[in-house]
Amino acid sequence: MAENTFDRFSVFFTGDTVFLDGAAFPLGQLTTDVLNVDGEILTEINRRVDGFMSAVWTLLQEKTDSAARSAQEQLNAVWDLIFDLPVYRSLRLNTETARNLFPTLLSDSDKWSETLDVDSDGHRMFEEFLSGLEYFLESLRNFRGQLDGMLELYFEPLSRRNAEAYAEAYAAYFTDMAAAGELFFPEQEFSQSFPAQLCFGPMPHPMEAGKVLLSEKVEFRYLFHFLYTDFYRGLMVGNAPRRCHNCGHYFLLTAGYNTCYCNHVAPGETERTCRKVGAHRKANHPTGLSPAGMEYRKVYNRLKARKQRGKISRDEWNATLSQVQKVLDLAKQGKLTDEEMRKRFSAF
């Protein structure tokens, strides 16, 4: 198997499980973990990527050992956070090459010359690497934003939690997104598709010696491509992330199981879980949405109507919805009273 890197890695799918270098996860679990990543971490990644890009520009101008060391230090600061994210931390990555990229390039005159030659394959690969790193945070934020809205508005009201119910909810979401796309972007058909390389073959059973599994090996170029695959494959077997109605964090609901509380220790508790102490926080509303969820739905629909009427652009829609999501997160975490929550939502 080729070595896993930031922008090219392989996983194995079989049944309702995904394997990352032998570590097994139920479909949808890694998506759930990414949804729970603290937004401050993503902001810090963005800050460090900006610092790295600035150092690369200096390196390309000065072409010195000291500039290469500075660029590598900035890049390693990015890797410190990215390699600790869900998915990456479960893969055996070629970190030695990643953490010595620029000194290695500068020490090989032929490779460095090719990197600087705008007509060479080496330069093209270098540009692709930089572009992928620049787009990394935006792709994760888009992914998280899309799933936040989809899960809250189309999945949260469901009375059943299984593959059939999820398919119906996604069909409603897909229809709405396709209709919005026809209105604002008629030249682009709404879809959830991306390239990947795959092959089928046997793999040793990671937990039962002597047994083999038929698996599908898939190679991805971008983290968010894998996350969409993990999410949709999860829905197909009846697994889906759901926000805990007590602590606000996502947890994975597995096929046929229906609860609105996670099994982690509840905020302010030392032993009792959200599942034990959170029932009283569920809103007594026929849709089953929390108070924050109801307000979020109102704002979401209001913003969607503005976008459909051309009152706000797509960029304004994304930026505003990101701010609305932050209010929802604070409310779900119990950091806002109902009055504060409604006041903040009304500002949108």
N, C-alpha and C positions, 0 to 999 in steps of 0.2 A: 504494500500500500504506500502511496506517496505520502510524504510528511504533511501534517496539517499545518496550515498557516492562517493568519488573520483573514486573508481574502480567498482561501481555497481549502475547504475541509470536507471530510466525508463522514457520514453516519449510516447506520444500518436500521432499517425498519422491518419488523416482523410482527404480525398480529396487531395487538394493541400496545406495542412497546417500541421504543426507539433506543438504540444502543450507541453510546459515545465512548469509543475505546474500551468497550467491555462494561461500562457503567450503564445500568438499565433504568429507564424512566418511563412511566406511563405516558401515552400520548397526551399532550396538552400541559404536562407538568412544567416543562421548560418555558413554554409561553407564559404560564402563570408566574413563574419566577421572574421573568423579564418585566411583566406588568408591575411587579412589586418592587422593582429597583427604585431606590430613592431618587427623585428628580434632581436633587442637589448633586448627585454623582454624575448625572448626565451633563449638567451645567458645567461641572468641573472638567469633564472630558472635553467639552467644547472649548473651554478656556485654554486647556493644554494643547489641543490641536492647533488653535490659533497661534500659540507661542512656537510650536514646531514649524508651522508654515513660514513664519517670519524668519526662523533660523535657517530653513532651507533656502529661502531667497538670498540670505546673506552668503550661504555656502556657494550658491551658483554664481554669485558675483566675485567672491574672494578666492574660492577654490583652494583653501588652505587646510592644513591638518587641524588647526584650532577651531576653524569654522565647522569642520566635519564633526569634531568632538562635541561642540556645542549643539549641533543639530541632533546628534545621537542622544545626548542627555535629555533634550526636549522630547524626542521620540520615546525614549524609555519611560519618561514620566507619563506619557499617554498609555504605553503598554501596561504600566503598573495598574491602571484602572480598567482598561479594556480586558486584559487577560484574567481579571478577577470577576468578570461578569458571568452570569449563567450561560451555559453552553461552552464558552471558552475555557472556563476553569475545570471542565470535565473532559477536555480533549488534551491529548499529548501533543503539544504544539512545538514547533521548531523555534523555540525562543532564543536560542543562541544566535541564529542568523538574524532574527528580528532585532536583537539588542546590539548587534555589531554591524548593521547594514552599511552605514556611511564610512566608517574606517576601512571596512573591507573593500568597498567600491574605490575609495581614494588610493588604496594600496595597490590596486591593479590598474595600471595606466590604460590598458586596452578597454577594460570594462567602463572605466570612468569616461574615457573619450567617447565610447558608444552612448553612454548615458547623456552626454552633452550634445550629441549629434541628433538634431531634431528629425532627421529622416531615417533614423535607425530603429530597429525593433527594441533595443535596450531603452531608448528614450521613450518609446510608446509604452513599454511596461512600467517605467518609472512614473509617467504621467497617469497611468491607470491606477497605480498604487496611491498616488497623492489624491486623485479624485475620489477614490473609494474611501480614503480616510476622512476627507472633507465632508463627504456625503453620509458618513456613518451615523452621526448623531441625528441628522435630519430624518434619515430612514427609520431609525428607532422611534423617534418622536411621532412620526407619521403613523407607524405601526401601532404604537400604544394609543394614540388618539383615536384611530379608526376602531380599534377593538373596544376601547372605553365606551364610545358612543353606541356601537353595535350591541354590546352586551347589556348596557343599561336600558336602551330603548326597545330592543327587539327580543332579547333573551330574558331579561329580568321579569317581565310580566307572565312568562310561561307558567302554566299550571302543571305541566309534565316535564320531566328532565330525562330525555332519551334521544337517540339518534333521529327518530322520526320528527319529534318536536323541534329539534335543532334545525333540521332540514327545512321545515316550514318557516321557522323564524328567519333563517338565512335567505330563503326565497323572497320573503317580504322585504328584507334589507336590500337584496340584490336588485329587485324591481324598482325600489325607490332610488337607488344610486344610478341605475341605468337611465331612469327618467330624468334625473337631474343632469346627467351627462349629456343626454340628447339636447337638453335645453341650453346648456352653457358651453359644452364642448362637442358639437355635433360631429366633428371630424374624428373624435376618439370614442371608441366603444368601451364601456366600463367592463373591466375583467379583473380577475385575480390570477394572473399567469406570469410565469417567469421561466427562464431557461435553467436546466439542471441536467447533469449527466447521471445516468443510472445503469446498473447492471444487476443481475440476479445470480445468486450462488449460495452454497452452504456456508454456515458458520458454526463453530463449536458453541454449544449451549453454555452460557456464562455461569450457570448455577448448578447444572447437572452434568457431572463428568461422564464422558462417553456418548453423550447425545449431541445431535446436530440440529440446526434450524435452517429452513429455507428463508433467506433474507434478501432484501432489496438494498443494495448499496447505492447511496445517492451523494453526489458531490455538489456542493454549493459554493458560489462565489461571494455571496453576501449573507450576513447573519439574518437579516430580515426575511430573505427568501426561505431559509430554514424555518423561521418562526411561523410564517404563514402556513408552511407545509405541516408543521407540528400541530398548529391550531386546527386546520381543516381536517386533517386525518383524525384528530381527537374527536371532533364533532361527528365524524362518520362512525365512530365506535361508541358514541354516547358520552364522551368526556368533554367538559367545558369549564373554563374559569368562571368563578362567580365572586362578587364582592361580598365579604362578610358584613352583615347588617349591624354588627357591633363594633368591630375594630377598623373596618374599612379596607382591610387588605384582601387581596384575591386569594382564593383557594381553589383546588381542582375538585369539581364534582365528577365522580365516576359514574358509569352507565347505570341509570335507573335510580340513583340515589338523589334525594331531594331535601336539602336543608339550606338555610340561609345564614348559617353561622359556621365559622371555622373551628378547628379543634386546637388552636393555639391559646396560650395563657392570655386572658383578657386584660386590657389596659387597666392599671390600678389594682390588679389581682396578683397574687403570688402562686396560686395553684389552680384556681378555677378557670376553665376555658370559656371562650366566647359562647360555645355551644351550651354551656351550663347557665351562664348569667345573662345572655343577650336577648332572650326571647321577649322581654318586656319592651325592648326598643323597636321591635317590628311594628310598623304602622298598621293600624286596623283599616286598611283601605282595600277595596275589591281588586285592585290591580296587583296588590302585593308589593308595591314600591315603597321604599322608605320616604319620609318627608323630603329629604334632600333629593332623592330620585325623582319625586314628583315635580319639584321645582326645576331640576335639571332638564326634565322632559319639556317643560313649558318653554324654558329659554332656548333649548335646542330647536324646537319647532318654530319658535319666533325667528331665530337666526336663519333657519333653513328657508323660511318664507321670504325673508329679506334677500337672501342669495338668489332664490328663484325669480324674484322680481327685478334683479339686477341692482339692488340698492347697495350691496356690498360685493366686493370682488372675492375671488377664491382665496387670495392671500389674507384678506381681512377676515374671511370666514374662519380660516385655519388659526389665525392669531387670536381671534376673539374666543373661539371654542377652546383653545388651550387655556385661556384665563378662566373660562367657565369651569373647566375640568379641575383647576386648582381649588376653586371654591367647593366643588363637590368633594374633593379629596379631604379638605379640611373639615367639612361637615361630617363625612363618614368616619373620620378619626376622632370625632367628639371634641374638636378644637373650636367649634362655633356653636352658639346657642341657636335654637330654631329661629329666633328673631334676627340674630346677626346673619344667619344663613340666607333668610328670605330677603333681607336688605341688600346683601351683596349680589344675589341673583337678580334682583329688580334693577340693578344698575346697568344690566345688559339689555 
